[in-house]
Amino acid sequence: MLLNPSQAGLRADDDAARLNALRAYQLSPDDSDNALYEDLVSIARSIGASEAAYISIVEDERQWFKASLGLDLKETPRSIAFCDHAIRSSEVMVVLDATADPRFADNPLVTGPPHIRFYAGAPVINADGFALGTICLSDSRAREGFDGAPLLAALARQVAALLELRKQLIHQQLAADLAADQRDRLWDSSLDMMLITTTDGLLVAGNPAWEKAFGPVPADGQGHIRDYFAHPDEAEVVHLASGQTDVQLEREMRGHDGQAIYASWSLAREGELIFGIARDITRARAAEAQLAQVQRMESIGQLTGGIAHDFNNLLTIITGNLDIAQKRIASGQVERAEAAIANARDGASRAANLTQRLLAYARRQSLTPTLIRPTELIRDLQPLAAQALDDRHELAVECPDSLWPITVDASQLENALLNLVVNARDAMEQPGTITIHGANALRSEEDMHDGHDAPPGRYVRFCVHDTGSGIPADIAAHIFEPFFTTKEIGKGTGLGLSQVQGFVAQSGGFVTLKTAPGEGTTLSLWLPVTADAFDDLPGEGSAGLAEPACRPDCTILLAEDNAALRAHVSDVLQEAGFNVVEAEDGQAALNTMRSAEKRPDLLLSDITMPRLDGKALAAEVHRSWPDIPIVLMTGYAGGALESCPHNVLITKPFAPDDLVALVRRTIATSQPG
């Protein structure tokens, strides 16, 4: 590839690296390809109408001329070379009168032969950004001006291209020399494995390092490279074009002792042979895995540290207020005790909310999706969102009546939108407007290349836009990470946006961010429209389904392995008028079902239980008694319940009233008629 010097990214600050790069070209004054460079020198001399033109190679202590016209010198010390100055810039260096330039007025090349007055030199910059030398013009007479710099720079690029071609030829010659003399010093002493195969993958020869790892190459010529790969899907022969070099790949292989060997291969083809050099990177892989484990542990440490900090604060609130309540009850101060109990309940609620945020980030929270009208949800949310703002901010709501219905956990969607509104408020230092906007959106096949895995189809897009200063790119890259926050200590947990992203992803959608400094920020939640949403849409006046009535004297079969929690839930249901039959685990509940003369009206079961968990219990009950409704309780669902799509979930901790309402609604909707 030919590079413009100004595009090559000149690396002029590391001369040691430049000299190392220069050595790769193996240049000398006696090279057989000098005639090619002499043609370019001739063109340069004609363009510049100059006395002398030459290509200078700048080494550590000297400069020498790979090709020259009109110049008697073969080389000069680098210390007096004009070209040593020219390689320090990507631009063409022009000296119109050297005697007037303090850098060169006393230079021996100016005061003595060849008496340089005018000089123009274009740096020859290789693909790695190193200036290897120059193509130059010089005269013994000063000039008033020089307009040939662009053409001289173009010739410098051609010199760079010739040098790159030379390096490629050197690589090919090295491969050919290795094929001609397999037992040279490099072949025998290299710690890297070297292998020669046919283009079909048949082994021809392997060096001692190869034989140490994989054993001798079979003498019958039937050994094949695929026999040494650990995985069959990686056993395909790599096809190289003739003359192709520097093909890099990594493979897991099996040594002659059966141990795994990770090898990093560099391949080249010459004629009908493939030359491969492999380095054993097994230890490096192990070190990388160990480093990744350390980084994972650091991440877990950061996560657990944040959790511990927040939970310890909340536990202090809960236990402290319960102690206060106990003392006040003992002293007869019942009304004051109720205030302390209310504070403890508030702390417990906040702890439950923190747990839900963590589960939302991990996409493991238990959702209760219902069919909703987005327009009504946003309008119902407007007063609450307005209360979250202060006098500096205005709230605008743009919500057409034509929004498609969606199936989603309405309370979680409300929390997500409120979270975005609060984040927008906190991010806006100046007065401004926060807009909640809803719109129907179609996602086509062409949109599948936008970096999101969401399938094409119909979506409702919920946007929260602010007119603030925008988010810098370095911060925007981390805003969805857990416990990442730009707020002051104590002002935020850093879980808000990770919770939003987790909830939306678990609901089948995705989140997009549009921001730029000075242009505000828009966060958009894309939630899919279910195929049957229009047929099952509830009646007007409600964002969700209406709650039907439940007949009295219903029997609940309760399966919960935690005795204290089982007793608590049983008390709640009995106080609400239900008959409760208790079971200590899933197997006991199933046995009760099988032996009962009268089937219960509803199964209420925990998910995580010994002997038979709630998922398996629900599946068995649904298979044997499909008319019995099921409600599952969980503090951690551990994944979706694909095998039991009929189940209704309630997440721990839950309020007694919420549990009773859900049980009544589930029984009522399952009753015939």
Beta strands, then each sheet from edge to edge (+ up, - down):
strand 1: 52-58
strand 2: 62-69
strand 3: 75-77
strand 4: 93-95
strand 5: 118-125
strand 6: 131-139
strand 7: 193-198
strand 8: 203-206
strand 9: 247-254
strand 10: 260-270
strand 11: 273-280
strand 12: 370-372
strand 13: 393-398
strand 14: 406-408
strand 15: 432-443
strand 16: 457-466
strand 17: 510-515
strand 18: 521-528
strand 19: 555-559
strand 20: 579-583
strand 21: 602-606
strand 22: 630-634
strand 23: 648-651
sheet 1: 3+ 2- 1+ 6- 5+ 4-
sheet 2: 8+ 7- 11+ 10- 9+
sheet 3: 12+ 14-
sheet 4: 13+ 15+ 16- 18+ 17-
sheet 5: 20+ 19+ 21+ 22+ 23+
end
